[in-house]
Amino acid sequence: MRHHILALAALSLVLAGCGTETPAAPQPAPAPATTTTAQPTTTVPPATSATPTTTPPSTNPNPPAPPSSKVRDCFDGDCTLLLAKPTTIPLDAKRFHYSSMRVTAFSADSLSFAVTYPQGGGTQSSIGPGLGSASFGFRGSPSIEVGLTLVDGKPALVLQPGPIT
């Protein structure tokens, strides 16, 4: 039936273009509308792996210092300090430009710290587990890389001297 409709439509166009003034042929009745039932489609998301996200390794070639609970062990910017509460860590200001940093909050999953600038102001940062995701330093002085690790299931701050900034 579809072919007949197309043939009549084509014939109508040909006859209309012949140059004679004849009344146009009656238009064929439109074909009955047909409905098609669309099959439901589902989109399957691409497969994802369940591989855990890992923290990028530190660019510091030195291994972290052995764990300690003594804040003074961090004075040289190289320590793994077991944390029991928020604390201020004194630093060698002649070497690093900053006299201290403060751990303001911590858990097994995150560590927040603040550094006060000698000229006023300061900065704050929060990090997850690993070393090398945060650092601070002053022009012409070694930076200090800051990290978080677990020692016997307890959070520990990791500091390591970094390159001169």
C-alpha positions in Angstrom: 0.0 0.0 0.0 2.9 2.3 0.8 4.2 1.9 -2.8 0.8 2.8 -4.3 0.8 6.1 -2.2 4.3 7.0 -3.3 3.4 6.2 -7.0 0.3 8.4 -6.8 2.2 11.2 -5.2 5.0 11.0 -7.9 2.3 10.9 -10.7 0.6 13.9 -9.2 3.9 15.9 -9.3 4.6 14.9 -12.9 1.1 15.8 -14.1 1.1 19.1 -12.2 4.3 20.1 -14.1 2.9 19.5 -17.6 1.7 23.0 -18.2 -2.0 22.3 -18.7 -4.5 23.9 -16.5 -6.4 21.0 -15.3 -7.7 20.7 -11.9 -5.4 18.9 -9.6 -6.1 15.3 -9.0 -7.6 14.6 -5.7 -5.1 14.0 -3.1 -5.0 10.5 -1.9 -6.1 9.9 1.6 -3.2 9.9 4.1 -2.2 6.4 5.1 -3.5 5.4 8.4 -1.1 6.1 11.2 0.7 3.1 12.4 2.0 3.0 15.9 5.0 1.1 16.8 5.7 0.1 20.3 9.2 1.1 21.3 11.0 -1.5 23.3 12.3 -0.1 26.5 16.0 0.5 26.5 18.3 0.4 29.5 21.7 2.0 29.7 24.2 0.0 31.5 26.9 2.1 33.0 30.5 1.2 32.1 32.1 -1.3 34.4 34.2 0.3 37.1 36.9 -1.3 39.1 36.8 -1.5 42.8 40.4 -0.6 43.1 41.0 1.7 46.1 42.4 5.1 45.5 46.0 5.3 46.5 47.9 8.4 47.6 50.7 9.4 45.3 54.0 8.5 46.7 56.2 11.2 48.1 58.9 12.6 45.8 61.2 12.7 48.9 63.7 9.9 48.5 64.3 9.6 52.2 62.3 7.1 54.3 60.2 8.6 57.1 61.8 8.8 60.6 61.0 6.2 63.2 57.8 6.8 65.2 58.2 9.0 68.3 55.8 10.6 70.8 58.3 13.5 71.5 57.4 16.8 69.9 61.0 17.9 70.1 62.0 15.2 67.6 60.3 17.3 64.9 62.4 20.4 65.4 64.6 19.4 62.4 61.5 18.9 60.2 62.1 15.1 60.0 59.8 13.0 62.3 56.9 10.6 62.6 55.0 12.0 65.6 52.4 9.8 67.3 49.4 12.0 67.9 47.3 12.0 71.0 45.8 15.5 70.8 46.1 18.7 68.7 49.6 20.1 69.4 52.1 22.7 68.4 55.3 21.5 66.9 58.4 23.7 67.2 60.5 24.0 64.1 64.0 25.3 63.4 63.1 28.9 62.3 66.7 29.6 61.1 66.5 26.6 58.7 62.8 26.6 57.7 61.8 30.3 58.3 58.8 29.1 60.3 59.1 28.7 64.1 56.3 26.2 64.4 53.3 24.4 62.9 50.1 23.4 64.7 48.1 20.1 64.2 44.6 21.4 64.7 42.6 18.2 64.1 43.3 14.6 63.1 41.8 11.1 62.7 42.9 8.0 61.0 41.6 9.5 57.7 42.6 13.1 57.8 44.9 15.7 59.4 44.5 19.4 59.6 47.3 21.8 60.3 48.1 25.5 60.4 51.3 27.5 59.9 51.6 31.0 61.1 53.7 33.4 59.1 56.4 35.4 60.9 55.2 38.6 59.3 51.6 37.9 60.2 48.8 35.8 58.6 49.2 32.1 57.9 47.8 29.1 56.1 45.8 26.0 56.9 45.5 22.7 55.1 43.9 19.3 55.5 45.3 16.1 54.1 44.5 12.4 53.9 46.8 9.5 54.4 50.1 9.5 52.7 53.1 11.8 52.4 53.8 14.5 49.9 50.2 15.8 49.4 51.0 19.0 51.3 54.0 21.0 52.1 55.0 24.5 53.2 58.1 26.5 52.8 59.6 30.0 52.3 61.7 31.2 49.4 65.3 30.2 49.8 64.5 27.7 52.6 63.8 24.0 52.5 60.1 23.2 52.4 58.6 20.7 54.8 56.5 17.9 53.4 53.6 17.0 55.6 51.9 13.6 55.7 49.6 11.3 57.7 50.3 7.7 58.5 49.0 5.0 60.9 51.3 3.4 63.4 49.7 0.4 65.1 46.4 1.8 64.0 46.9 5.2 65.5 47.4 8.4 63.5 50.9 9.9 63.2 52.1 13.1 61.7 55.0 12.7 59.2 57.3 15.6 58.5 60.2 15.5 56.0 62.5 18.2 54.7 61.8 18.9 51.1 63.6 20.8 48.4 64.6 24.4 48.8 61.8 26.7 47.5 
